Amino acid sequence: MIARLNGTIIEKSAQSVIIDNSGIGYEVIVPFSTFYALPEQNDDVSLHIHTHVREDAIVLFGFNTLLEKEIFLMLKSVAGIGPKLAINILSGLGPRELLEAMAGGDAMRLQSIPGVGRKTAERIALELSEKAQALLGGDQARPAQFFAGPEKRALDDAVSALLNLGYSSKAAKGAVEKAFAQTKSVDLEPLIKEALRLLA
């Protein structure tokens, strides 16, 4: 089973990315949260992978963070939810908002995701509430997806980038908050540069 894939992006879309590894192009299905964190075409990338084996195909699902993969696997454990629907659900709300909806048993919020009916939403809310609560209160080294509104994605990605550089969650969050307050920019590069300057 493939658990992690490193290589060069040769194609990408909102649904999938093709990664070249030693001359072999692997198509990997990704949620929106991972797609927005991907580097540009021809850049190197490393994704956490879930390998789904069917009778007629082997399908790879890729995630920028382990948290995204954990949520995906949680969703897939619910009866009636296959891997593609799990990806759609993760794309529909994003990791943090989805966890909060599951932890709070908010079936109505879950039902607002395209492809999720009332019974499926209720099953998710019932079966995954405790697991979601545990993830929300768990590893503090995970990216803190704490912003709301249109700037949320860029700021969360900036925090994730600082975590990957070895900074603590608290330091990364504080630096990005200050960087955003000073630059008012939702572009990733200036945010990270200003945050790094503040952390220096």
Backbone as ProteinMPNN parsed JSONL, in Angstrom:
{"seq_chain_A": "MIARLNGTIIEKSAQSVIIDNSGIGYEVIVPFSTFYALPEQNDDVSLHIHTHVREDAIVLFGFNTLLEKEIFLMLKSVAGIGPKLAINILSGLGPRELLEAMAGGDAMRLQSIPGVGRKTAERIALELSEKAQALLGGDQARPAQFFAGPEKRALDDAVSALLNLGYSSKAAKGAVEKAFAQTKSVDLEPLIKEALRLLA", "coords_chain_A": {"N_chain_A": [[0.842, -1.199, 0.0], [0.476, 2.231, -0.778], [1.522, 4.843, 1.225], [2.571, 7.341, 1.406], [3.47, 9.851, -0.93], [5.928, 11.213, -2.907], [6.966, 13.632, -5.263], [6.88, 15.251, -8.517], [4.648, 17.734, -9.55], [2.743, 17.32, -12.382], [0.334, 17.742, -13.563], [-2.645, 19.399, -12.492], [-5.859, 19.708, -10.961], [-9.005, 20.847, -9.593], [-10.054, 18.516, -8.61], [-8.167, 16.458, -8.752], [-4.665, 15.479, -8.833], [-1.754, 14.962, -10.775], [1.126, 13.235, -10.158], [4.487, 12.989, -10.812], [6.676, 10.412, -10.284], [9.733, 9.179, -10.422], [9.435, 8.845, -13.208], [6.943, 7.697, -13.451], [3.556, 8.504, -13.621], [1.345, 9.291, -11.155], [-2.071, 9.411, -10.545], [-3.837, 11.291, -8.245], [-6.548, 11.682, -6.144], [-7.851, 14.517, -4.564], [-8.99, 16.484, -1.714], [-10.557, 19.778, -1.571], [-9.22, 21.33, 0.346], [-6.629, 20.337, 0.335], [-5.984, 20.736, -2.363], [-5.831, 23.57, -2.548], [-3.565, 24.002, -1.115], [-1.549, 23.021, -2.652], [1.621, 23.201, -4.38], [2.889, 24.992, -7.305], [2.495, 23.864, -10.765], [4.978, 21.606, -11.959], [6.494, 21.878, -9.7], [7.865, 20.371, -6.69], [6.162, 18.016, -4.58], [4.682, 16.58, -1.641], [2.566, 14.15, -0.452], [0.26, 12.763, 1.935], [-1.06, 9.549, 1.658], [-3.948, 7.602, 0.958], [-4.6, 4.377, -0.019], [-6.937, 2.967, -2.026], [-8.331, -0.032, -2.755], [-10.034, -1.607, -5.31], [-12.022, -4.071, -7.058], [-11.72, -3.56, -9.744], [-9.893, -1.501, -9.941], [-7.167, 0.505, -8.612], [-7.195, 3.119, -6.475], [-5.89, 6.259, -5.62], [-5.925, 8.454, -2.874], [-5.169, 11.663, -1.803], [-3.587, 13.779, 0.702], [-2.828, 16.886, 2.215], [-2.261, 17.228, 4.917], [-1.926, 15.192, 7.893], [-4.132, 15.359, 9.506], [-6.284, 15.873, 7.749], [-6.319, 13.416, 6.424], [-6.957, 11.707, 8.555], [-9.564, 12.565, 9.17], [-10.843, 11.914, 6.771], [-10.605, 9.076, 6.817], [-12.134, 8.548, 9.095], [-14.675, 9.374, 8.199], [-15.053, 7.544, 6.131], [-15.46, 5.258, 7.541], [-18.051, 5.195, 8.254], [-21.175, 3.686, 7.664], [-22.329, 3.434, 4.352], [-20.837, 5.489, 3.339], [-18.538, 5.981, 0.956], [-15.137, 6.249, -0.345], [-15.069, 8.371, -2.276], [-17.321, 9.938, -1.656], [-16.569, 10.641, 0.914], [-14.367, 12.299, 0.358], [-15.73, 14.356, -0.963], [-17.288, 15.343, 1.135], [-15.33, 16.273, 2.885], [-14.301, 18.253, 1.269], [-16.484, 19.876, 1.154], [-16.839, 21.343, 3.543], [-14.336, 21.756, 4.742], [-11.502, 20.991, 6.871], [-11.46, 21.938, 9.688], [-14.0, 23.184, 10.165], [-15.658, 21.077, 9.502], [-14.957, 19.151, 11.416], [-15.861, 20.496, 13.701], [-18.606, 20.577, 13.22], [-19.2, 17.839, 13.245], [-18.369, 17.161, 15.842], [-20.165, 18.622, 17.35], [-22.478, 17.346, 16.749], [-24.016, 18.316, 14.66], [-26.223, 17.768, 12.555], [-27.766, 19.113, 10.667], [-26.034, 21.017, 9.577], [-24.187, 19.338, 8.386], [-25.819, 18.13, 6.526], [-26.082, 20.098, 4.676], [-24.048, 19.841, 2.905], [-23.302, 19.101, -0.448], [-24.578, 16.075, -1.784], [-24.893, 14.777, 0.589], [-27.324, 13.254, 2.365], [-30.211, 13.38, 4.621], [-30.285, 11.084, 6.353], [-27.667, 10.106, 6.134], [-26.234, 12.304, 7.128], [-27.16, 12.319, 9.764], [-26.16, 9.865, 10.664], [-23.388, 10.365, 10.539], [-23.167, 12.454, 12.423], [-23.966, 11.118, 14.738], [-22.247, 8.844, 14.949], [-19.625, 9.809, 14.776], [-19.166, 11.86, 16.526], [-17.802, 11.752, 19.084], [-15.215, 10.976, 18.297], [-14.513, 13.138, 16.702], [-14.53, 15.189, 18.592], [-12.348, 14.371, 20.113], [-10.26, 14.714, 18.267], [-10.359, 17.486, 17.911], [-9.583, 18.348, 20.381], [-7.093, 17.339, 20.526], [-3.83, 16.699, 19.32], [-1.731, 19.397, 19.53], [0.035, 20.191, 17.68], [-1.047, 20.211, 15.241], [-2.195, 22.044, 12.35], [-3.675, 25.133, 13.165], [-6.729, 25.935, 12.336], [-8.144, 28.683, 12.291], [-9.295, 31.018, 11.421], [-11.954, 32.994, 9.938], [-14.168, 33.626, 7.135], [-13.233, 35.108, 3.916], [-10.449, 35.183, 4.014], [-9.599, 32.939, 5.289], [-8.504, 30.512, 4.175], [-5.936, 31.138, 3.081], [-4.596, 32.097, 5.346], [-4.656, 29.914, 7.069], [-3.122, 28.156, 5.542], [-0.698, 29.468, 5.661], [-0.079, 29.195, 8.364], [0.188, 26.408, 8.435], [2.443, 26.128, 6.793], [4.431, 27.293, 8.396], [4.395, 25.537, 10.547], [5.406, 23.291, 9.291], [7.976, 24.121, 8.988], [8.945, 23.831, 11.468], [8.123, 25.413, 13.609], [6.229, 26.039, 16.617], [2.696, 25.389, 17.195], [1.433, 27.462, 18.596], [3.266, 29.609, 18.312], [3.318, 29.844, 15.511], [0.638, 30.455, 14.878], [0.327, 32.904, 16.27], [2.245, 34.521, 14.966], [1.29, 34.567, 12.322], [-1.189, 35.795, 12.682], [-0.349, 38.353, 13.499], [1.136, 39.08, 11.246], [-0.853, 39.195, 9.296], [-2.417, 41.254, 10.332], [-0.698, 43.372, 9.952], [-0.032, 43.372, 7.198], [-2.422, 43.016, 5.854], [-2.868, 41.252, 3.846], [-3.92, 38.519, 1.783], [-2.397, 36.938, 0.307], [-0.241, 34.194, 0.026], [2.644, 34.161, 0.0], [3.697, 36.832, 0.847], [2.532, 36.847, 3.385], [3.775, 34.682, 4.723], [6.458, 35.513, 4.582], [6.418, 37.88, 6.126], [5.551, 36.825, 8.571], [7.697, 35.109, 9.184], [9.665, 37.043, 9.471], [8.8, 38.292, 11.785], [9.11, 36.223, 13.561], [11.819, 35.928, 13.667]], "CA_chain_A": [[0.0, 0.0, 0.0], [1.189, 3.509, -0.8], [1.101, 5.669, 2.356], [3.056, 8.697, 1.151], [3.951, 9.965, -2.306], [6.733, 12.397, -3.201], [7.261, 13.74, -6.684], [6.707, 16.532, -9.181], [3.309, 17.933, -10.108], [2.75, 17.527, -13.833], [-0.998, 18.27, -13.867], [-3.5, 19.492, -11.305], [-7.186, 20.299, -11.088], [-9.65, 20.911, -8.28], [-10.42, 17.167, -8.165], [-7.055, 15.512, -8.684], [-3.335, 15.938, -9.226], [-0.897, 13.896, -11.288], [2.461, 13.4, -9.595], [5.519, 12.176, -11.451], [7.658, 9.829, -9.373], [10.646, 8.3, -11.173], [8.927, 8.584, -14.545], [5.582, 7.158, -13.399], [2.592, 9.519, -13.218], [0.28, 8.784, -10.286], [-3.206, 10.303, -10.358], [-4.251, 11.293, -6.845], [-7.75, 12.47, -5.883], [-7.596, 15.347, -3.378], [-10.054, 17.412, -1.31], [-10.235, 21.172, -1.864], [-8.254, 21.856, 1.313], [-5.307, 19.949, -0.155], [-5.755, 21.389, -3.653], [-5.424, 24.96, -2.352], [-2.225, 24.021, -0.512], [-0.573, 22.454, -3.581], [2.505, 24.134, -5.082], [2.588, 25.165, -8.721], [2.882, 22.789, -11.682], [6.429, 21.364, -12.095], [7.13, 21.937, -8.381], [7.82, 19.126, -5.927], [5.088, 17.917, -3.601], [4.642, 15.355, -0.84], [1.21, 13.983, 0.072], [-0.146, 11.558, 2.658], [-1.887, 8.799, 0.703], [-4.767, 6.417, 1.281], [-4.735, 3.528, -1.201], [-8.216, 2.26, -2.021], [-8.26, -1.129, -3.729], [-11.296, -2.183, -5.762], [-11.82, -5.2, -7.969], [-11.364, -3.107, -11.095], [-8.98, -0.352, -9.941], [-6.51, 0.975, -7.397], [-7.397, 4.565, -6.49], [-5.108, 6.953, -4.596], [-6.482, 9.683, -2.32], [-4.032, 12.361, -1.206], [-3.908, 14.806, 1.696], [-1.709, 17.742, 2.591], [-1.97, 17.032, 6.342], [-2.415, 13.955, 8.496], [-5.47, 15.621, 10.034], [-7.229, 15.647, 6.654], [-6.403, 11.972, 6.19], [-7.681, 11.115, 9.686], [-10.988, 12.87, 9.0], [-11.279, 11.094, 5.629], [-10.757, 7.691, 7.267], [-13.288, 8.538, 9.983], [-15.89, 9.435, 7.382], [-15.173, 6.303, 5.358], [-15.86, 4.176, 8.444], [-19.507, 5.266, 8.441], [-21.904, 2.897, 6.667], [-22.91, 4.2, 3.264], [-19.917, 6.52, 2.856], [-17.354, 5.478, 0.288], [-14.045, 7.216, -0.379], [-15.361, 9.569, -3.071], [-18.221, 10.782, -0.879], [-15.777, 11.181, 2.018], [-13.617, 13.428, -0.193], [-16.692, 15.436, -1.21], [-17.679, 15.911, 2.429], [-14.173, 17.032, 3.362], [-14.218, 19.445, 0.423], [-17.668, 20.712, 1.355], [-16.724, 22.239, 4.688], [-12.97, 22.004, 5.2], [-11.215, 20.15, 8.044], [-11.843, 22.448, 11.001], [-15.446, 23.373, 10.244], [-16.268, 19.748, 9.472], [-14.756, 18.563, 12.746], [-16.741, 21.169, 14.664], [-19.978, 20.127, 12.955], [-19.322, 16.454, 13.724], [-18.234, 17.148, 17.305], [-21.381, 19.172, 17.928], [-23.643, 16.582, 16.318], [-24.815, 19.238, 13.857], [-26.645, 17.057, 11.343], [-28.264, 20.083, 9.692], [-24.862, 21.596, 8.896], [-23.629, 18.279, 7.546], [-26.759, 17.876, 5.43], [-25.951, 21.174, 3.69], [-22.991, 19.461, 1.963], [-23.856, 18.391, -1.611], [-24.408, 14.628, -1.789], [-25.147, 14.227, 1.927], [-28.736, 13.28, 2.713], [-30.525, 13.496, 6.046], [-29.881, 9.894, 7.103], [-26.202, 10.058, 6.188], [-25.807, 13.36, 8.048], [-27.465, 11.879, 11.132], [-25.214, 8.806, 11.017], [-22.096, 11.004, 10.789], [-23.272, 13.189, 13.682], [-24.086, 10.165, 15.842], [-21.131, 7.905, 15.066], [-18.29, 10.423, 14.779], [-19.103, 13.001, 17.439], [-16.743, 11.607, 20.093], [-13.913, 10.975, 17.62], [-14.239, 14.514, 16.278], [-14.184, 15.936, 19.802], [-10.986, 13.974, 20.486], [-9.328, 15.365, 17.342], [-10.364, 18.919, 18.184], [-8.845, 18.604, 21.615], [-5.881, 16.516, 20.513], [-2.473, 17.143, 19.02], [-1.618, 20.835, 19.322], [0.957, 20.461, 16.579], [-1.775, 20.284, 13.985], [-2.491, 23.414, 11.953], [-4.818, 25.745, 13.829], [-7.521, 26.581, 11.301], [-8.853, 29.488, 13.264], [-9.854, 32.216, 10.839], [-13.224, 32.856, 9.236], [-14.276, 34.556, 6.033], [-12.473, 34.812, 2.702], [-9.013, 35.071, 4.242], [-9.322, 31.752, 6.098], [-7.673, 29.485, 3.543], [-4.552, 31.598, 2.967], [-4.006, 32.209, 6.676], [-4.437, 28.548, 7.555], [-1.988, 27.607, 4.791], [0.514, 30.099, 6.196], [0.202, 28.514, 9.636], [0.673, 25.067, 8.097], [3.807, 26.253, 6.278], [5.326, 27.544, 9.531], [4.484, 24.281, 11.305], [6.311, 22.416, 8.54], [9.337, 24.627, 9.199], [9.366, 23.46, 12.811], [7.62, 26.304, 14.65], [5.115, 25.496, 17.384], [1.381, 25.854, 16.766], [1.171, 28.754, 19.23], [4.116, 30.621, 17.688], [2.894, 30.014, 14.12], [-0.647, 31.166, 14.878], [0.55, 34.284, 16.691], [2.991, 35.242, 13.939], [0.425, 34.786, 11.168], [-2.182, 36.805, 13.066], [0.314, 39.657, 13.465], [1.503, 39.361, 9.856], [-2.067, 39.594, 8.588], [-2.815, 42.567, 10.845], [0.203, 44.385, 9.411], [-0.011, 43.405, 5.732], [-3.794, 42.924, 5.325], [-2.748, 40.498, 2.601], [-4.297, 37.112, 1.821], [-1.45, 36.22, -0.542], [0.526, 33.328, 0.911], [4.066, 34.486, 0.087], [3.972, 37.941, 1.761], [2.142, 36.476, 4.744], [4.821, 33.838, 5.306], [7.668, 36.321, 4.74], [6.239, 38.773, 7.272], [5.509, 35.984, 9.771], [9.074, 34.694, 9.459], [10.405, 38.213, 9.976], [8.366, 38.483, 13.167], [9.627, 35.115, 14.374], [13.299, 35.959, 13.664]], "C_chain_A": [[0.879, 1.252, 0.0], [0.643, 4.373, 0.337], [1.544, 7.119, 2.202], [3.648, 8.726, -0.249], [4.672, 11.293, -2.475], [6.99, 12.444, -4.697], [7.024, 15.137, -7.199], [5.307, 16.624, -9.774], [3.415, 18.162, -11.613], [1.379, 18.0, -14.336], [-1.754, 18.408, -12.561], [-4.817, 20.151, -11.663], [-7.796, 20.303, -9.698], [-9.999, 19.532, -7.737], [-9.22, 16.245, -7.975], [-5.754, 16.169, -9.117], [-2.575, 14.733, -9.764], [0.53, 14.189, -10.86], [3.418, 12.445, -10.281], [6.523, 11.723, -10.407], [8.478, 8.821, -10.167], [10.076, 7.897, -12.53], [7.542, 7.982, -14.606], [4.653, 8.256, -12.885], [1.454, 8.908, -12.427], [-0.839, 9.82, -10.208], [-3.72, 10.158, -8.929], [-5.463, 12.206, -6.691], [-7.558, 13.222, -4.566], [-8.831, 16.157, -3.002], [-9.619, 18.845, -1.62], [-9.169, 21.727, -0.927], [-6.829, 21.507, 0.911], [-4.989, 20.642, -1.476], [-5.235, 22.809, -3.473], [-4.035, 25.074, -1.729], [-1.144, 23.509, -1.462], [0.35, 23.531, -4.151], [2.136, 24.206, -6.557], [3.005, 23.938, -9.54], [4.403, 22.791, -11.883], [7.196, 21.548, -10.792], [7.002, 20.585, -7.687], [6.714, 19.176, -4.888], [5.22, 16.605, -2.851], [3.27, 15.261, -0.192], [1.081, 12.704, 0.88], [-1.184, 10.849, 1.789], [-2.716, 7.72, 1.398], [-4.967, 5.647, -0.011], [-6.019, 2.719, -1.09], [-8.196, 1.217, -3.137], [-9.66, -1.652, -4.023], [-10.986, -3.356, -6.684], [-11.283, -4.748, -9.321], [-10.354, -1.965, -11.119], [-8.306, -0.182, -8.583], [-6.551, 2.495, -7.455], [-6.631, 5.186, -5.326], [-5.827, 8.235, -4.188], [-5.372, 10.378, -1.541], [-4.439, 13.518, -0.317], [-2.647, 15.586, 2.07], [-1.294, 17.524, 4.041], [-2.511, 15.689, 6.813], [-3.821, 14.142, 9.062], [-6.531, 15.389, 8.968], [-7.415, 14.149, 6.403], [-7.176, 11.285, 7.31], [-9.181, 11.352, 9.548], [-11.58, 12.032, 7.872], [-11.533, 9.652, 6.067], [-11.918, 7.543, 8.241], [-14.588, 8.505, 9.183], [-16.134, 8.117, 6.653], [-15.621, 5.125, 6.23], [-17.374, 4.14, 8.673], [-20.2, 4.505, 7.314], [-22.519, 3.807, 5.612], [-22.014, 5.292, 2.711], [-18.675, 5.851, 2.265], [-16.297, 6.568, 0.214], [-14.355, 8.481, -1.163], [-16.317, 10.503, -2.34], [-17.479, 11.4, 0.302], [-14.959, 12.385, 1.567], [-14.547, 14.625, -0.429], [-17.101, 16.13, 0.085], [-16.549, 16.781, 2.979], [-14.006, 18.319, 2.557], [-15.352, 20.424, 0.724], [-17.558, 21.699, 2.483], [-15.286, 22.614, 5.03], [-12.748, 21.325, 6.538], [-11.758, 20.686, 9.37], [-13.361, 22.579, 11.158], [-16.169, 22.034, 10.261], [-16.137, 19.07, 10.826], [-15.71, 19.178, 13.766], [-18.198, 20.741, 14.47], [-20.192, 18.709, 13.473], [-19.281, 16.409, 15.243], [-19.5, 17.649, 17.985], [-22.64, 18.42, 17.535], [-24.582, 17.389, 15.439], [-25.188, 18.596, 12.518], [-27.143, 18.012, 10.266], [-27.113, 20.701, 8.904], [-24.257, 20.577, 7.94], [-24.513, 18.022, 6.331], [-26.67, 18.949, 4.35], [-24.871, 20.878, 2.652], [-23.619, 18.715, 0.795], [-23.548, 16.895, -1.553], [-24.682, 13.964, -0.452], [-26.63, 14.385, 2.258], [-28.942, 13.312, 4.223], [-30.033, 12.291, 6.846], [-28.36, 9.789, 7.223], [-25.668, 11.098, 7.171], [-26.033, 12.944, 9.498], [-26.511, 10.778, 11.586], [-23.841, 9.4, 11.354], [-22.107, 11.688, 12.159], [-23.288, 12.239, 14.887], [-22.8, 9.363, 16.051], [-19.765, 8.581, 15.259], [-18.131, 11.576, 15.757], [-17.934, 12.899, 18.427], [-15.35, 11.629, 19.46], [-13.529, 12.387, 17.184], [-13.849, 15.381, 17.469], [-12.746, 15.632, 20.222], [-9.958, 14.642, 19.575], [-9.243, 16.862, 17.607], [-9.555, 19.257, 19.424], [-7.514, 17.905, 21.673], [-4.62, 17.269, 20.196], [-2.416, 18.626, 18.693], [-0.654, 21.179, 18.211], [0.243, 20.524, 15.234], [-2.033, 21.74, 13.629], [-3.745, 23.929, 12.64], [-5.624, 26.516, 12.791], [-8.561, 27.446, 11.996], [-9.514, 30.712, 12.678], [-11.198, 31.924, 10.188], [-13.24, 33.841, 8.076], [-13.337, 34.204, 4.887], [-10.979, 34.634, 2.913], [-8.612, 33.754, 4.888], [-8.312, 30.804, 5.466], [-6.206, 29.894, 3.494], [-3.875, 31.646, 4.336], [-3.743, 30.831, 7.288], [-3.244, 27.901, 6.85], [-0.672, 28.195, 5.293], [0.914, 29.46, 7.521], [0.792, 27.133, 9.368], [2.119, 25.115, 7.605], [4.802, 26.469, 7.415], [5.479, 26.298, 10.398], [5.454, 23.32, 10.623], [7.764, 22.841, 8.68], [9.823, 24.382, 10.626], [8.897, 24.373, 13.928], [6.44, 25.655, 15.376], [3.8, 26.073, 16.875], [1.094, 27.243, 17.326], [1.968, 29.864, 18.559], [3.662, 30.908, 16.255], [1.596, 30.814, 14.044], [-0.456, 32.633, 15.225], [1.24, 35.109, 15.622], [2.116, 35.547, 12.729], [-0.65, 35.823, 11.475], [-1.58, 38.212, 12.974], [0.665, 40.056, 12.034], [0.286, 39.833, 9.061], [-2.529, 40.981, 9.032], [-1.965, 43.678, 10.232], [0.109, 44.505, 7.897], [-1.4, 43.496, 5.121], [-3.828, 42.146, 4.008], [-3.221, 39.063, 2.8], [-3.456, 36.315, 0.825], [-0.469, 35.467, 0.342], [1.968, 33.798, 1.086], [4.36, 35.674, 1.006], [3.585, 37.636, 3.2], [3.248, 35.687, 5.429], [6.092, 34.647, 5.539], [7.576, 37.222, 5.957], [6.211, 37.976, 8.577], [6.916, 35.518, 10.168], [9.911, 35.834, 10.003], [10.065, 38.452, 11.445], [8.917, 37.423, 14.106], [11.142, 35.144, 14.52], [13.843, 36.558, 14.958]], "O_chain_A": [[1.895, 1.313, 0.693], [-0.563, 4.61, 0.409], [0.956, 8.019, 2.801], [4.252, 7.753, -0.701], [4.11, 12.358, -2.224], [7.208, 11.409, -5.327], [6.971, 16.096, -6.429], [4.841, 15.69, -10.427], [4.095, 19.084, -12.062], [1.281, 18.589, -15.412], [-1.539, 17.635, -11.627], [-4.892, 21.02, -12.531], [-7.188, 19.826, -8.74], [-10.219, 19.382, -6.535], [-9.253, 15.349, -7.132], [-5.743, 17.26, -9.686], [-2.734, 13.618, -9.268], [1.077, 15.251, -11.158], [3.183, 11.237, -10.323], [7.143, 12.542, -9.729], [7.99, 7.754, -10.537], [10.216, 6.749, -12.954], [7.008, 7.773, -15.695], [4.916, 8.866, -11.849], [0.684, 8.105, -12.953], [-0.596, 10.971, -9.848], [-4.001, 9.053, -8.463], [-5.409, 13.377, -7.068], [-7.148, 12.632, -3.567], [-9.638, 16.487, -3.871], [-8.447, 19.094, -1.899], [-8.312, 22.503, -1.349], [-5.915, 22.303, 1.126], [-3.861, 21.085, -1.691], [-4.302, 23.218, -4.164], [-3.402, 26.126, -1.809], [0.041, 23.551, -1.132], [-0.09, 24.658, -4.381], [1.187, 23.56, -7.003], [3.765, 23.09, -9.071], [5.026, 23.849, -11.966], [8.417, 21.394, -10.769], [6.155, 19.764, -8.039], [6.371, 20.243, -4.378], [5.793, 15.64, -3.356], [2.851, 16.167, 0.528], [1.703, 11.69, 0.565], [-2.084, 11.49, 1.248], [-2.242, 7.028, 2.299], [-5.453, 6.204, -0.995], [-6.176, 1.897, -0.187], [-8.06, 1.552, -4.313], [-10.38, -2.082, -3.123], [-9.833, -3.597, -7.04], [-10.5, -5.449, -9.961], [-9.986, -1.498, -12.196], [-8.797, -0.652, -7.556], [-6.003, 3.097, -8.379], [-6.708, 4.709, -4.194], [-6.281, 9.004, -5.036], [-4.71, 9.754, -0.711], [-5.471, 14.156, -0.526], [-1.562, 15.024, 2.218], [-0.111, 17.621, 4.368], [-3.428, 15.126, 6.215], [-4.611, 13.198, 9.094], [-7.564, 14.78, 9.244], [-8.534, 13.679, 6.196], [-7.967, 10.379, 7.048], [-9.979, 10.444, 9.783], [-12.685, 11.503, 7.998], [-12.563, 9.072, 5.724], [-12.616, 6.529, 8.222], [-15.483, 7.706, 9.46], [-17.265, 7.636, 6.569], [-16.104, 4.116, 5.716], [-17.905, 3.172, 9.218], [-19.85, 4.664, 6.145], [-23.148, 4.816, 5.932], [-22.367, 5.953, 1.734], [-17.876, 5.241, 2.976], [-16.532, 7.691, 0.66], [-13.943, 9.567, -0.755], [-16.151, 11.721, -2.39], [-17.728, 12.552, 0.657], [-14.859, 13.376, 2.29], [-14.191, 15.765, -0.13], [-17.244, 17.352, 0.127], [-16.784, 17.883, 3.475], [-13.615, 19.352, 3.102], [-15.201, 21.636, 0.572], [-18.123, 22.79, 2.404], [-15.049, 23.699, 5.561], [-13.707, 21.1, 7.276], [-12.441, 19.964, 10.096], [-13.931, 22.141, 12.157], [-17.175, 21.874, 10.953], [-17.095, 18.48, 11.326], [-16.293, 18.474, 14.59], [-18.933, 20.566, 15.442], [-21.227, 18.406, 14.065], [-20.07, 15.699, 15.866], [-19.87, 17.171, 19.057], [-23.743, 18.798, 17.931], [-25.795, 17.182, 15.461], [-24.556, 18.846, 11.492], [-26.963, 17.75, 9.077], [-27.218, 20.884, 7.692], [-23.865, 20.915, 6.823], [-24.018, 17.732, 5.242], [-27.131, 18.736, 3.229], [-24.776, 21.569, 1.639], [-24.395, 17.784, 1.013], [-22.411, 16.494, -1.306], [-24.703, 12.737, -0.357], [-27.129, 15.5, 2.412], [-27.987, 13.277, 4.999], [-29.428, 12.459, 7.904], [-27.833, 9.429, 8.276], [-24.761, 10.812, 7.952], [-25.188, 13.191, 10.358], [-26.097, 10.749, 12.745], [-23.206, 8.997, 12.329], [-21.18, 11.525, 12.952], [-22.693, 12.531, 15.924], [-22.323, 9.218, 17.176], [-18.857, 7.988, 15.841], [-17.073, 12.202, 15.811], [-17.169, 13.849, 18.586], [-14.42, 12.221, 20.008], [-12.367, 12.782, 17.282], [-12.944, 16.21, 17.37], [-12.013, 16.529, 20.637], [-8.909, 15.086, 20.041], [-8.159, 17.442, 17.533], [-8.926, 20.312, 19.507], [-6.867, 17.866, 22.72], [-4.369, 18.347, 20.735], [-2.987, 19.067, 17.696], [-0.536, 22.345, 17.836], [0.85, 20.849, 14.213], [-2.085, 22.589, 14.518], [-4.761, 23.236, 12.689], [-5.248, 27.623, 12.408], [-9.687, 27.02, 12.256], [-10.245, 31.398, 13.392], [-11.54, 30.772, 9.921], [-12.438, 34.773, 8.029], [-12.72, 33.138, 4.882], [-10.306, 34.008, 2.094], [-7.422, 33.47, 5.026], [-7.379, 30.346, 6.126], [-5.328, 29.097, 3.823], [-2.709, 31.275, 4.466], [-2.724, 30.62, 7.946], [-2.455, 27.19, 7.472], [0.345, 27.504, 5.343], [2.094, 29.213, 7.771], [1.774, 26.736, 9.995], [2.927, 24.254, 7.954], [5.892, 25.897, 7.404], [6.56, 26.031, 10.922], [6.223, 22.624, 11.284], [8.676, 22.03, 8.515], [10.969, 24.684, 10.958], [9.235, 24.139, 15.088], [5.737, 24.821, 14.806], [3.781, 27.109, 16.21], [0.571, 28.104, 16.619], [1.428, 30.931, 18.267], [3.622, 32.063, 15.829], [1.474, 31.739, 13.241], [-1.008, 33.509, 14.56], [0.874, 36.261, 15.388], [2.181, 36.642, 12.17], [-0.986, 36.64, 10.618], [-2.202, 39.136, 12.449], [0.514, 41.216, 11.65], [0.383, 40.757, 8.254], [-2.976, 41.785, 8.214], [-2.448, 44.789, 10.019], [0.164, 45.612, 7.36], [-1.557, 43.991, 4.005], [-4.705, 42.357, 3.169], [-2.966, 38.456, 3.84], [-3.761, 35.159, 0.533], [0.074, 36.028, 1.294], [2.467, 33.832, 2.21], [5.211, 35.543, 1.886], [4.234, 38.111, 4.133], [3.618, 35.977, 6.567], [6.74, 34.492, 6.575], [8.526, 37.328, 6.733], [6.784, 38.407, 9.577], [7.274, 35.534, 11.346], [10.757, 35.64, 10.876], [10.94, 38.775, 12.248], [9.159, 37.679, 15.285], [11.697, 34.471, 15.388], [15.058, 36.661, 15.128]]}, "name": "protein", "num_of_chains": 1, "seq": "MIARLNGTIIEKSAQSVIIDNSGIGYEVIVPFSTFYALPEQNDDVSLHIHTHVREDAIVLFGFNTLLEKEIFLMLKSVAGIGPKLAINILSGLGPRELLEAMAGGDAMRLQSIPGVGRKTAERIALELSEKAQALLGGDQARPAQFFAGPEKRALDDAVSALLNLGYSSKAAKGAVEKAFAQTKSVDLEPLIKEALRLLA"}
